[in-house]
Amino acid sequence: MSKAVTRTLTTPPGLLASLDPLLREWLPRQRWFAGKGRPVTGFSLVAATELLPPGGKLGLYHLLVRAHQPLAPLTGAPEQPADCYQLLIGEREALPPRLAPALIGHVAEGPLAGRTVYDALYDPRPTELLLEALRTGARIGALRFERDESQEIRSGLVPRLVTSEQSNSSVVYGDTFILKLLRRIVPGVNPDLELPLALARESCDRVPAPTAWIGAELSGESYVLGVLQPFVQGAADGWELALRELAKGEDFAAAARALGRATAEVHMALARTLPTVTLGHAQVQQLVDGMVERLDAAAQAVPALRPYAPGLRSAFEALSGLAAEGCTWTAQRIHGDLHLGQCLRSPAGQWWLIDFEGEPSKPLAERRMPQPPVRDVAGMLRSFDYAAHSADPPIPGWADTCRAAYCSGYAQVSGADPRTDPVLLRAYETDKAIYEVVYEARHRPDWLPVPLSAISRLAADIGTPSPSTPPSTSPSPPSPRRPRP
């Protein structure tokens, strides 16, 4: 494999110190910054790689920096372990107007004094450099650019930044590839690369196979920094597609059923290629304890949740009771954060699942744990509910129809309808709705009625399947199952 020719350059001393005052203002404003509401008290450098030398028309640095913050937005509060962020910093004498949205600030002192620094992902030249490094399998400092040699990467593809990205950043290259750059970085095997690679080995065509990826080796630990995958040209985001159909008053049941089939195909492929485990009483009790702990914390944080707490707790107690009676469930690797926005549909109607990173706020070890597949199902059912509440005026029964169709489609492929295990489904849907209540109360108070409406239903839904009970012709799932005598 050919290697990119790269000069080894020394990062200027004092680089981070010169950027510090600018980053303190800029970083918390980014959508992907995880520590909102708490001031940044300082930065520490994990790694710095000079990709283009300074002093010319364009200088370019790849930085991994830790942002130090107190536990609470109070002066003098103890600090928590600092999150590490990936930054691609460009520096010029002045920014052209087209790069105005990328501005970080003007450096007053230090090695870049008098220069203007900006988020280089907005600039075609730096993003072209990243693609060329991936194409040639480059090694630049601690950075490692790897690729699947069976897939061709053409040079000269025109890049453009996806400005609607949220928890990470993405660049599309000529409608051929999309490069997802992870912003919040943790050491270890990242499921956003691990699971698509595993699915590619199973020839599962519901997930774009990774073409190349960026990693780093630092202090004996491995980091995944970005993944390049084929760009699904003309595909519609599942969330936007659902909203468009709602606005037109169109039925979405057929699409939801097809999405259920696609989800089941991915789950079955993951179960074939990666280990599965059986969850007995002790393991299920650990899951239940976590759910109860999250409920208690949420009720403390959001007073509107408190009247429903006893009913919600009953959802978790019911699951614990089944486990105590000897019921077991199968757990496997799953998507971990499945909703309509994590799905793409082609003009021909084929669904793809994307973004296997899991919930970024969860520890990496937890995101890589085997879990019941119904957790993904519950996330999608909640997503249909959110879409329905976005319609103006609302369409009665739209969410229920989609939820039932999705479960039916899932059963067609897997042989197991999630609705025939109502206790497990209710527990996971309740846990998801509780998370949504806390999120909306903190970030989008106007949306709080959406999860609260589900909370009201779930708190009263004792012993009732959710969503509607499947037809009697639906196959029964193999779980929960009692242990053999």
SENU-33090 format. One record per residue: residue in one letter; x, y, z of N, C-alpha, C in turn. Coordinates in steps of 0.02 Angstrom, whole numbers, plus 50000, padded with zeros to 5 digits. Atoms other than C-alpha are relative to their C-alpha. Example, Ala and Ser with C-alpha at 12.3 -4.5 7.8 and 13.67 -1.06 7.14 Angstrom:
2
a500454994150000506154977550390500455006050000s499584994149997506844994750357499615005550037
! end
This chain:
485
m500424994050000500005000050000500445006250000s499604993950003500685017049952499855004550059k500074995549943500965029950086500055007349977a499954993050015500685048650080500685002650024v499384996949980502285058650085499845005850047t500184995049949502205068950244500625002150037r499444997549961503495080050326499834999550074t500094999949927503725077950513500185006950025l499914993149979503505095350585499895000550075t500064999049928503665101550763499465005150014t500534995449982502115109250837500285005750041p499714994449964502525126850898499844999750075p500144999849929502725127851087499535005850016g500484994849981501345137851170499395000449955l500564999750046500095133651033499335000050037l500645000549965498685128351151499885006150044a500094994149958499005142851269499775006049959s500214994350041498805155151126499284999249976l500695001250022497165146951074499505000050057d500435001049941496485145151251499435005150005p500554995249990495495161551266499484999749944l500475000550055494715159051095499574993750005l500365006349994494245140951124499495000150057r500484999649944493415145151290499345003149979e500614996750024492175156051197499674995949945w500275003450060491985145651038499744993050015l500175007149991491925127651100499314999050031p500675001349970490385128851215499425001849954r500544998250046489385136251070499864994649948q500085005150051489605120750963499474994950021r500555004749986488125108850950500264993550030w499735006449977489255093850984500375000550066f499664999349935490005100951145499564997150054a500415003849953489435089551286499915003550068g500014997149933489735101051436499635006550005k500354993750000488455114551404499735001750070g500254997749936487945125151553500535000350054r499454999849951489635123451640500605003549968p499454996350031491095135351611500604995649988v499375003350013492715129251534500545003650041t499494996949957494105132251661500704999349972g499345000750029495555126951551500034994149953f499905005350049496255115051421500664996550014s499375003550000497575101651417500074996449933l499885002850066498375094951258500124992550005v499905007250005498195076351221500484998549943a499565001050058499005077051049499905005849952a500034994850052499415089850915500414997649941t499675002050062499855085750735499955005649950e499974994750050500415098750610499904996949931l500155002950065499605094350443500255004549943l499704995350047500165110050350500415005050041p499574995649960501585121450407499705007050009p500274993349989501145138450484500395005249961g499664994350030501585155350413499865001149927g500174999250071500995152250236499305002649992k500694997950012499325155850157499534996350045l500435004249958498575141550257500424995550044g499715004949954499185132350412499444995650027l500515004849980498285117050480500254995650056y499835004149942498305108050648499434995350016h500475004749972497445092450708500144999650075l499914999849928497165093850896499524995350035l500425003449951496505082451031500115003650066v499934996049940496165093251183499474998050051r500485001149945495345090351352499755006750025a500314993949975494125103651409499814998850073h500125000949928494125105251599499425004350022q500604996649976492475109851682499824997750070p500255002349935491725109551858499404995449992l500585004550003490395096651900499355003849991a500614995950003489085110251920500195007049979p499834993150022488965127951850500085004850058l499884995849941489535134952016500745000950009t499304998749988491185143152051500244996150061g499725003849944492265132152161499764992850004a500235007050000491325115852121500574995549976p499465004550022492455100552100499954998549926e499995001550071492985096451924499904992649988q500095007050020492485080451835500514998349947p499525001850052493565070351715499855003849935a500094995550057493845081451564499854996049936d500165002950065493055077051396500545002049950c499504998850052494245075551250499655001349934y500324998050063493775084151086500515000049943q499604999850061494445082550909499875006549963l500054993650034494785099250825500465000049939l499584998850059495425103150651500035007649991i499934992749996496085120950665500405002549941g499654996750054496535131150513500225006950022e499794993249984497505147450521500215003649936r499864995850057497595161350393500135007150024e499914993049982498075179550390499315003450009a500694997549995496235183750359499554994949966l500475004850029494685173550319499645003149940p500444997650054493825175350150499274999750024p500704999849978491955179150166499664993250003r500325006550001491475161250122500144995950063l499825003749940492325155150282499795003750064a500214996149941491515167950398499654995750052p500335004149948490405154650484500484995650040a499515004349968491985144950530500445003550050l499544996149959492815158950628500014997750072i499895001149928493545154550798500235006550032g499794993549974494455171050825500685002149974h499364997250020495995181650803500494999350058v499515001649948497545176250899500395006350018a499674993849977498295190051006500734999050016e499305001149980499915181951063500194992749989g499775006950010500975166351050500234998849929p499715001650066501605157250895499555001949941l500454998250054500045161750794499765007250006a500214993149989499945179950849499915003649933g500164996350061499125190750716499644995949948r500345004250049498345175950627499274998950021t500705001649988496515171050613499924992450000v500105007349997496015153450667499264998549991y500685001850018494465144150612499924992549998d500155007150006493605127150603500134998049927a499775001450068494495119850451499554995349962l500455004450037493095107650409499565003949951y500374995950048492235122250321500395001449937d499544997950053493725124150205500164993949955p499885005850044493895112750051500714997450002r499305002350003495805112250054500174995250057p499865004849947495975104250227499614993449994t500395006250005494565091850195500234995849941e499695003850054495355087050029500624996350024l499405003149972496945083550125499834993750040l500215005949962496005071550241499834994249954l500185005450046495295061750095500624997149966e499395002550031496995060550012500404995750049a499665004149949497755054150175499674993250006l500365006449997496395040750182500134995949937r499895003650063496655036249999500684996749997t499315002550004498525033850021500224996250062g499815003649939498495025750194500565003550037a499454996049971499545039650270500104998650074r499825000049929500435039850438500285007050014i499794993249986500575057550507500025000950076g499944999749927501245058750683499654994150031a500375005449967500075048750795499404997849959l500595001550039498725048650660500124994249952r499975005950044498375032650564499395000249953f500535000050050497365033050402499984993149968e500075006850023496745015550362499454999649947r500525000750051495695009150217499894992749982d500175006450029494824994150142500255000149928e499694999950066495894990349990499544997649945s500465002450052494434982049901499545005549974q500424994450022493534998849887500455005549972e499614994650032494175012349770499835006750031i500094993149979494425030049833500325004449946r499744995650053494585042249688500225006750030s499784993449980495545058349711499595005349963g500324994550034494845075249664499265000850013l500714999349984493115072949741499895006550039v500124993549970492395089849791499664999250068p500295000849934492055091049979499505005550017r500454995049972490635099850068499804997850071l500175001449931490265100950254499244999450007v500715000849984488575094450314499855004450060t500094995149947488005109350416499454998150049s500545002049955486505100450494500224994850052e499765005249954487585087950589499955002350072q500114998149930487365087450777500574997750045s499515002149950488415076850894500694998849971n499345000650032489825074950766500005004649939s499974996050061490355082850601500124995449940s499945004250059490215075750426500175004249939v499814996950063490975080050257499824995149944v500185004050058490245073550093500495001649944y499534999250056491445070549948499664998049935g500265001250067490655072449777499424995349996d500575004749999489085062549824500234992849994t499735006850004490225047249832500144997250070f499845002249932490815046350013499775005250051i500134995549944490375053850181500494998250056l499525000949946491705056150315499695002750064k500254998049935491045056550492500595000750048l499474998749952492275064650612499705000450070l500255000049931491945060650795500295006150036r499774994049965492055076050902500214998550072r499845001849931492025069051079500344993149998i499575005950012493425056151085500134996350065v499825004349943493675041451203500434994449973p499585005550023494975027651194499604993549997g500325006550004494465010151144499694998749932v500325002150062493505000951009499335003749994n500614996150008492165012750944499494996049959p500505004050037490545003950892499815003049933d500174996950064490315016450750500434997349944l499595003550049491725007350661499944992450009e500025007249985491644990350747499394996549970l500605003450022489834986250706499905000149924p500045000350073489794991750523500514995349968l499515004950026491394981650493499744992950010a500275006649987490574966550575499424998449952l500565001150046489004968750469500234999249929a499725001050067490064970350312500244992849991r499785007050003490824953350353499414995349989e500605004150009489044946450357499635001749936s500314997950064488644954750189499315002950012c500634996749985487244964450272499975006649963d500024994050042486734977650145499555005450029r500404994949968485704987650270500435005450033v499544995249970487244997050331500585001249951p499444998750046488525005850219500664997550030a499375002949976490184996550235500545005350004p499454995149995491655007050299500504999249943t499494999950053492835012050159500695001450028a499374998149969494195019750268499855003150068w500114997249934494455026450443500645003250026i499454996449970495555037850546500064997850073g499885001949931496335032050709500635003450027a499394997349968497705036850830500234995250054e499705003949946498895027750947500355004950046l499744995149953499265038051102500084996750068s499855002749933500105032151263499744992950008g500205007049996499725014051223499264998849991e500725000850010497865017251188499815001949929s500244998850068496925016751024499385004450001y500574995650007495685030050969499734999449929v500324999350065494435030150825499785007249993l500134992850009494315047850756499505001449945g500464998750055493285046150597499914993949957v500165005650044492475034150474499755002649934l500224998450068492285035850285499574994349974q500465005050027490795026850209499705002449934p500344997950061489885026750042499425004750016f500564995349992488665041250026499404997249963v500615002750030486895035149994499655005749963q500234994350039486465047049853499244999949992g500724999350008484675053349848499594997350057a500375002849944484235045250013499705005450044a500354995349956483025053750131500104997950072d499965001149928483305055250318499304997850024g500645002849979481945044950404499565005050037w500384995049964481425059250517499695005149953e500264995150048481265071850376499484996849955l500485003550043480375058850269499334999350036a500625000849962479105055350407499635006750006l500324993549994478785073950431499685002249934r500294998150065478515076550244499354996149987e500605004150011477275062150237499435002450045l500514997349954476375069050389499705006449973a500244993650025476265086350312499534999149941k500435001350058475465078850156499404995750019g500545004449979474315067850259500054993049972e499905006650031475075052350179500114994650053d499915005749956475095035250258500744998050001f499305001849992476805030150326500084992750022a499985006849972476355012350378500444995349959a499595004550041477165003750229500745001350011a499304998349986478795013150259500214997650069a499845002349932478725009150445500084992450002r499955007350001478444990750408500674997949968a499365001550032479934990450289500585001650046l499474998249953480994999250421500054994750055g499995005449951480484985850546500374993949973r499655005750030481094972450425500755001449997a499294998350003482744981650400500334999650068t499735000449933483004983250587500124992850021a499925007149982482724964650611500574996849962e499455002750039483944960550471500675001850032v499384997849968485294970850557500104996350066h499945003649936484934962950727500214992849989m499835007050012485014945450655500724999249975a499315000350024486644949050564500505001150057l499574998849942487424955950724500024993950045a500025005949957486864940650820500394994249970r499615005350031487684929350692500755001150006t499284998650005489364938050689500335001950067l499724998049935489574943950871499664996050055p500275004349947489294934751036499335002550027t500614998649963487594933951120500064997150070v500005002449932487264931151304499294999150024t500655000949969485814925451412499975004150064l500094995949941485174937551542499544996450049g500395003149947484604928851700499795005150052h500274995649948483924935751862500505005450021a499514995249975485534944051920500135005549948q499864995150052485874952451753499415004749988v500594995950010484084958351731499905004850059q500074995649942484074965151908500475006049995q499544994450011485594975651865499705005149951l500334995650047484664982651715499445004050034v500564996849965483134986251823500255005250050d499724995249951484184994551958500215006549965g499804994050037484905006351827499405004049977m500604996550021483175010551761499685003750059v500294996849941482525014151937500435006050021e499554994549981484055024851974499905006049954r500114994550047483765035051816499325003350012l500654997249984481925037151862500045004650060d499954996049939482335043452036500365006649986a499634993950016483615055851968499585004749957a500414995950044482405061851834499445003350040a500544997149959480995064451961500265005750043q499704994549962482175075052064500125006149956a499834994550045482665085451913499395003349967v500594997550036480935087351833499384998850043p500585000949955479505090251957499384997349964a500595002350036478195086851821499974992449995l499975007350005478765068651821499784996550064r500095003249935478475065452006499334996550008p500645003649989476605061352003499964993249965y500035006250038476945047451878500504994750025a499455004449980478435039751969499784993150024p500205006749977477495025552059499784995549941g500215004050057476675019751896500584998049956l499415001550040478315020851802500434994750033r499605004949964479215011151936499704993049993s500335006650007477924997251916500224996649935a499765003150062478554994651737500644996350011f499355003249986480274990551803499924994250050e500135005349951479614980351950499704993849966a500295005750036478614969551829500544996049964l499455003550032480184965451732500424996250051s499635003449947481114961451892499634993950025g500405005749977479684950151945500044994149953l499945005550048479764940051784500684996650006a499335002949993481644937851805500044995850064a499995003749937481384932151985499644993349993e500365006250012480174918951921500394995149957g499585004450040481544911951810500015001549926c499984998250070481234920551644500695002649981t499364997550025482774924251540499895003349932w500024996650064483114935151388500684999549966t499385000050038484414934951251500225007249988a499714993550013485564949951237500544999449947q499525000050055486674954551089500225007249987r499814993250021487534969451009499425002949959i500554996650034486254982050947500245006949976h499834993250022486224999450871500145004450060g499894996549937486015007551041499715007050004d500304993349999485245024350989499565000749939l500385000450062483985019850856499395004650002h500594995850010482725032750796499975001849926l500104998650071482075039450631500585003949969g499444996250025483535051450615500634996049988q499435004550011484745036650614499874995349942c500185004350056483955029150459499965004049936l500044997050066484055033050273499594995549955r500385004050049482855027650136500165002449930s499844998350069483345027049953499375001749961p500604998750042482195033249814499634993649981a500325006450016481865014749778499654996950060g500355002549942481245012149956500414995750047q499595004149955482715002950035500245004150059w499784996749939483135007350215500714998150018w499355001249971484885009050287500005002750072l499894997549932485365010850470500715002850003i499354996649996486795022850510500145002050072d499804997149936487735030250658499934995050057f500015005249949488125015350769500405001950062e499604997849943489045025750898499664998750066g500375000549938487665023251027499905006850031e500114993649966487165036651151500685002750022p499334997449984488745047551160500115001550073s499924998449929488395052051341500164993950043k499875006149962488575033851394500744998149995p499315002550005490285026351436500074995049943l499895004450057491045016651291499884992750019a500105006949980491055000351389499264998250003e500725001349996489185001951420499694999749930r500275000050068488845005951236500164993649963r499795006150035489744989951185499734993750034m500275005849966488804978551305499424996949960p500605003150030487564965751235499375002250037q500634997849971485784971551263499424996749963p500585002750037484034965151220499855004249939p500154996250061483604970051041499405004650008v500604995849990481964977251105500185007150021r499814993149984482934992351166500005004349937d500034996350063483174997650985499285001149978v500704999550019481344994050951499655005650039a500314994949958480805004951097500215007049977g499774993550023481875019251033499635002249937m500354998350061481035018450862499265001550014l500704998649983479295017650938499925007050029r500024993249973479665033451035500095005249944s499884995350055480285041650874499375001149959f500634999150035478625038450787499545004850040d500414995749957477775046850935500225007349993y499744993250009478905062050918499795002949932a500194997650066478555063350732499265002049998a500724998649999476675062650761499855006650034h500114993849964476765076950885500275006149963s499734994450039477705087450757499525002449947a500484998150052476215087850638499545005550026d500464994649981475105103150638499485000849944p500245002949937473725098750656500204992750005p499845007149992474075081450730499514995649963i500425004950035473415066350636499854994450050p500165005249949472485054850759500194993149975g499855007050015473145037150763500614998949957w499445000950045474645040550650500574996150034a499455003349965475945035350779499834992850015d500195006949983474975019850834500034995649938t499975003950062474815014150653500724998549981c499295001050017476685016550622500334995150048r499695004449950477175008050784499804992749989a500235006950013476094992850746500304997249936a499725002450064476724991850566500744998350009y499285001349989478544993050623500104993450036c499935006349963478324978850748499814994049956s500205005550045477424968250617500564998549950g499445001150046478844970950493500584996650034y499465003249962480114966450626499864992550009a500185007049990479164950250661500054995949937q499975003650063479104945650477500694997249987v499315002250012481004944150474500264995950058s499695003249941481454939050652499594994250027g500435005149971479974927950692499795001750071a500154998149932479784937450856499705007050000d500324993549996478524951550874500145003150068p499834996949936479134963651008499405001050046r500594998749959477344966551066499784994050040t500195005949962477174948751126500434999050062d499634999749937478424952651263499885006950031p500194993149981477484967751334500365002650061v499674997649939478374968451502500695002949982l499344997650020480104970151424499955006349958l500094994250044479494982251290499795006250040r500224994349960478604993151417500575002850043a499444997749958480134993851530500495004349959y499514996250040481284999751389499695006349971e500314993850025480025011951317499935005150057t500044995649942479765019051491500675003250015d499334997549987481635020851518500195005449949k499864995250052481785029951351499605006450010a500424994149990480335041651388500245004250059i499724996349943481105046251556500615004049979y499424996450027482725050751468499775006249960e500244994550041481725061551346499735005750043v500274994849957480855070851487500575004350027v499434996249973482525075851564500315004249945y499684996450055483245080851395499585006149981e500424994450022481755091651346499965005350054a500034995149946481645099851517500625004450001r499374996349999483465105151500500125004149938h499804997050063483585109451317499425002949959r500564997850042481855111451237499354999650040p500595000449957480515115151367499344999849962d500635000150039479205117951232499824993049977w500125006850022479395099651184499834995350058l500115004349942479155092951361499334996349998p500635003750003477305088551332500024993649958v499975006050042477825075751200500194993850042p499865006049959478725063451317499534999450060l500465000549943477545067851460499354996549980s500605003550021476075061651357500124992449999a499825007149998476975045051337500084997550072i499925001749929477415045051522499324998550031s500675001149973475565046651565499734993249979r500245006550025475155031651455500384994250032l499595005549974476605020951515499904998950075a500105000649928476285024651699499364996350016a500645003449989474505017951680499944993449963d500035005750046474935004051559500214993550034i499815005949962475034990251688499694993849969g500235006450027474944973251606499715000549930t500274999150067474444980451436500565000749950p499474999450050475544977851282500035007049971s499904993450032476254993451200500514999149944p500644997350021475914997251062499464994749997s500585004450000474284988451016500194992749993t499865007250000474224969751039500024997449929p499955002550069474794960650881499444995049985p500505005050018473594949650784500204993150025s499865006749974473444931750843500434995949954t499585003750048474334926050686500735001850007s499304998149992475934934950741500384994650036p499625005249966477294922650789500205002250070s499784998549932477764921550971500754999950003p499274999849996479544926151017500274994550044p499705005049956480744914051098500155002550069s499854997349935480944925751246499435004650021p499625003249946480614927951387499894992450000r500085007349996480914909451416500214997850070r499835002849935480974899351573500584995149992p499445004750004482534889051611499754992949996r500195007150005482464870851566500104996750068p499935003449936482184859451716500614995550001
! end
